[in-house]
Amino acid sequence: MKKASLSKKIVILVLVLVVPGFLYYLLTTEGKNRYKPLPVFGPKSLAKTTHKVKGKNVPDTVYHTLTDFNLTNQDGKPVSLKTFDNQIFVVDFFYTRCQGACSVANGYISLLDSNYAKNKMIRFVSITVDPEHDSTAVLKRYFNSFKPVPAKWMFLTGDTTTIYNLARKGFLVNALKTSNDDFIYSDKLILIDQDKRIRGYYTGASTDEMSKLNDEIKVLISEELRKNDKPLY
């Protein structure tokens, strides 16, 4: 067995042994563990390029990916898609005056933020749907209320056109302001891989869904490790 291949298998074995819930995502076939990757969400198309499967040329699939954006974080610093190069990240939409589902969802993200404090592969992003109220100063106060891990979780604001288009066309969820100064927005947390593809949607106010997200973050970390042969931390 080649050394590189052995190294990858050792990394995956360590993940299986130390990460709770991970075994749920392994399938056993003919006595061997077969890795079950997460699905890729969004529209797909066939590319002109191909790859071989059992000696046959099979068209490559072009998956939906996020397009670039320009927003501002709670410290007033610019944030774009490039900020998350080579990282997995989880996104939710919210507004600071919300006392309902988005407040609960950010509470769960706070727990995930602590759980993955030492893992450099994962980040968390909360984007306001009320940028007219949620200035950087307002976001900073809201950010500090969670006592987050430095540089792990950020809150973003910007103009409504950018945010609402990013929600609908990038993350494929709803986000808009209604005529009575209320907001329609998705309660989903969205898992994004290192290739900027959507790999999962999770209801932010559901304990079961948050447990599933926690497990699937670990699955995606394992997938990226297998692909890139990276260290865990």
SVG drawing of the C-alpha trace seen along z (x, -y; Angstrom):
<svg xmlns="http://www.w3.org/2000/svg" viewBox="-48 -52 53 61">
<polyline fill="none" stroke="black" stroke-width="0.4" points="0.0,0.0 1.3,-3.4 2.3,-5.6 0.0,-8.5 -3.0,-6.2 -2.2,-4.8 -1.9,-8.3 -5.4,-9.2 -7.0,-6.1 -5.4,-6.7 -6.9,-10.2 -10.3,-8.9 -10.1,-6.2 -9.2,-8.8 -12.2,-10.8 -14.5,-7.8 -13.2,-6.9 -13.2,-10.4 -16.2,-12.1 -19.6,-11.2 -22.4,-10.4 -19.9,-10.0 -20.6,-6.2 -24.1,-7.1 -22.6,-8.2 -20.6,-5.1 -21.9,-2.2 -20.5,1.3 -20.1,3.1 -18.3,6.5 -16.6,5.9 -15.2,2.5 -16.3,-0.9 -17.6,-3.0 -17.7,-6.7 -21.1,-8.3 -20.6,-11.9 -23.2,-14.6 -25.4,-15.7 -24.8,-18.8 -27.8,-21.2 -28.9,-23.5 -29.3,-23.3 -26.8,-21.1 -25.7,-20.8 -23.4,-18.5 -20.0,-19.8 -18.2,-19.1 -15.4,-17.5 -15.6,-13.8 -14.1,-11.4 -13.7,-7.6 -15.9,-5.2 -15.2,-1.5 -13.5,-2.4 -16.3,-4.5 -16.3,-8.3 -18.9,-9.9 -19.7,-13.7 -18.6,-15.8 -21.3,-17.6 -21.3,-21.4 -22.8,-22.2 -24.4,-25.4 -21.8,-27.5 -21.9,-30.8 -20.9,-33.9 -18.8,-36.7 -20.2,-39.3 -19.0,-42.3 -20.3,-42.8 -19.0,-44.3 -18.5,-42.5 -19.2,-43.7 -15.7,-45.3 -16.3,-47.4 -14.0,-45.2 -14.8,-44.1 -15.8,-40.5 -16.1,-38.7 -16.3,-35.1 -12.6,-35.0 -12.5,-35.5 -13.7,-31.8 -11.2,-30.3 -10.2,-26.7 -12.8,-26.8 -16.1,-25.2 -18.7,-27.6 -22.2,-27.6 -24.5,-30.6 -27.8,-31.8 -29.9,-34.9 -31.3,-36.9 -31.8,-40.4 -30.9,-41.7 -34.4,-42.7 -35.6,-39.2 -36.9,-37.4 -38.0,-34.3 -36.5,-31.5 -33.4,-33.4 -32.5,-34.2 -32.7,-30.5 -30.6,-29.6 -27.9,-32.0 -27.9,-30.4 -27.2,-27.0 -24.5,-28.6 -22.9,-29.9 -22.6,-26.3 -21.1,-25.1 -18.7,-28.1 -17.4,-26.8 -17.3,-23.1 -15.2,-23.9 -13.1,-26.6 -9.8,-24.8 -10.7,-23.7 -9.4,-26.0 -11.4,-24.4 -14.8,-25.7 -16.3,-29.2 -19.8,-30.6 -21.5,-33.5 -24.7,-35.3 -26.1,-37.8 -28.6,-40.4 -31.8,-40.9 -32.3,-44.3 -29.2,-46.3 -31.0,-49.6 -31.1,-49.1 -28.2,-46.6 -25.2,-48.8 -21.7,-47.6 -22.1,-49.2 -25.3,-47.3 -23.9,-44.1 -20.8,-44.5 -23.0,-44.7 -25.0,-41.7 -21.8,-39.8 -20.3,-40.5 -23.4,-39.2 -22.5,-35.7 -18.9,-35.9 -17.8,-34.2 -14.5,-32.6 -12.3,-35.3 -12.1,-35.1 -14.4,-32.0 -17.9,-33.6 -18.8,-36.9 -21.9,-39.0 -22.3,-40.7 -24.3,-43.7 -24.4,-45.6 -27.0,-47.0 -30.4,-45.3 -29.9,-44.6 -26.7,-42.7 -28.0,-40.7 -31.4,-39.8 -29.8,-38.7 -27.2,-36.7 -29.8,-34.9 -32.0,-34.1 -29.5,-33.5 -26.5,-32.3 -27.9,-30.4 -31.2,-29.7 -33.4,-30.9 -35.9,-33.7 -35.0,-37.1 -37.0,-40.3 -38.6,-43.1 -42.4,-43.4 -44.4,-46.6 -45.2,-46.6 -41.5,-46.7 -41.4,-43.0 -39.1,-40.5 -39.6,-37.2 -36.4,-35.2 -35.3,-31.5 -34.9,-29.9 -32.4,-27.5 -28.7,-27.1 -26.8,-26.4 -23.6,-24.3 -21.1,-25.3 -18.1,-23.3 -14.6,-24.5 -15.7,-24.6 -18.5,-27.1 -21.2,-24.5 -24.3,-24.0 -24.1,-20.7 -27.0,-20.9 -30.0,-22.9 -31.0,-22.6 -33.9,-24.2 -32.3,-26.5 -35.0,-26.1 -34.9,-22.3 -32.6,-20.5 -32.7,-17.4 -31.7,-19.4 -28.8,-21.1 -27.6,-17.6 -27.7,-16.6 -25.8,-19.7 -23.1,-18.9 -22.7,-15.4 -22.7,-16.6 -20.0,-19.2 -17.8,-16.4 -18.7,-14.4 -17.8,-17.4 -14.5,-17.9 -13.7,-14.3 -14.6,-14.7 -12.3,-17.7 -9.5,-15.9 -9.8,-12.9 -9.8,-15.2 -6.9,-17.5 -5.0,-15.3 -4.9,-18.1 -4.3,-17.9 -7.4,-18.1 -6.3,-21.3"/>
</svg>
